[in-house]
Amino acid sequence: MTTRRFAAWCAPLLLGVVAFAACRPAPVEPPDDGDATPTPVAGDPVERAGKLMQSGDMRGAESVLDDALLQHKDDHELWFAKGVVRQAQGDDDGATLAWTKALELQTEFVPAIHGIGAILLARGEFDAAIDRFAQALRLQPDFADAHYNIGLALLGAGDRTKAIEAFERAVKLAPDDPAMLVQLADMYVVDEKLDPAIALASHAGEVAPKESTPFVVWGNALVKKGDFEGAIARYATALQNDPNNLDARLGLSRAQQRAGKLGDAAKQLELLTQVVPDSAVVWAEWGSVLAKQGDLVGALEKFDRAIALDPKFEAAFVRRIGALAAAKRCKEARAAAEALRGLEPADESLEAGLAALGRCKK
């Protein structure tokens, strides 16, 4: 059977920071003769099943493939397609079984290798996933999705340096892929490589102007550069694209704080507490804004709510100490510092708490 292009299929792919919903074409081995893509055979079961899958008829798609497998049980591409349908229905075990069967018939079939790796990655079996993606890349070195996913697996395994290298290779191979662009940009933001991060995120925004995540990462980079007004504009675009993007709303509130727009920041945080009432981070952020506005009672109420939700949330303790010290309620500030010390906090948190005491240290 001639290698098909699976143009109608969604490849098994995991996304990291980015939550894009678009499907990618399944990876294929290049034709032996290097010719252009072969024309699909009329009535080909893979093509028929793919169209049914796109229309949402998963049962119909699988029925077409099962009927074909009754006559062609040794067709590895039919088994691969069946695995895609199983995975689309949330049956990872069924998908793995189908792809394993495909590999028994064709040991170097890259789409099946990659698919099994994606499922292992989703399960948090990072080392096993890395092995699968590495195998796929030995067979198809220019497979951008495999570079991207091995980067996610490496990140999960704690090897940040190699993960970034994998993401860089993925972006080089797929320079217009918004998911890959944003993933690498986000890594660069953390590493303070802000100009490259902005370039990547802005390009992702050009490629996917209706998505929200590129603009969130772009805003994060601008905040670190001190361009708070620019960041506010990017977060606003993200929220225009997706009003439910909580990262965008939290980022917007923080940029507004840094820009001195405390009233606007408080409004954003109040909205967030209605959406995520159990988020200690959001309550602590709101407390910080109220403290800057001089509303100590309101601030302490929000800090206490954050600590009630997460009794070991060190940042909330630090902010509470700072608010009390600023109000010259030194006895309470010192007691709050002792409460922080009782958590056996990270060194940087303890240092921040003691620094927040200010004149109340005496």
Secondary structure as GFF3:
##gff-version 3
##sequence-region A 1 362
A	DSSP	alpha_helix	45	54	.	.	.	ID=ss1
A	DSSP	alpha_helix	58	71	.	.	.	ID=ss2
A	DSSP	alpha_helix	76	88	.	.	.	ID=ss3
A	DSSP	alpha_helix	92	105	.	.	.	ID=ss4
A	DSSP	alpha_helix	110	122	.	.	.	ID=ss5
A	DSSP	alpha_helix	126	139	.	.	.	ID=ss6
A	DSSP	alpha_helix	144	156	.	.	.	ID=ss7
A	DSSP	alpha_helix	160	173	.	.	.	ID=ss8
A	DSSP	alpha_helix	178	190	.	.	.	ID=ss9
A	DSSP	alpha_helix	194	207	.	.	.	ID=ss10
A	DSSP	alpha_helix	213	225	.	.	.	ID=ss11
A	DSSP	alpha_helix	228	241	.	.	.	ID=ss12
A	DSSP	alpha_helix	246	258	.	.	.	ID=ss13
A	DSSP	alpha_helix	262	275	.	.	.	ID=ss14
A	DSSP	alpha_helix	280	292	.	.	.	ID=ss15
A	DSSP	alpha_helix	296	309	.	.	.	ID=ss16
A	DSSP	alpha_helix	314	326	.	.	.	ID=ss17
A	DSSP	alpha_helix	330	342	.	.	.	ID=ss18
A	DSSP	alpha_helix	347	357	.	.	.	ID=ss19
A	DSSP	three_ten_helix	358	361	.	.	.	ID=ss20
###
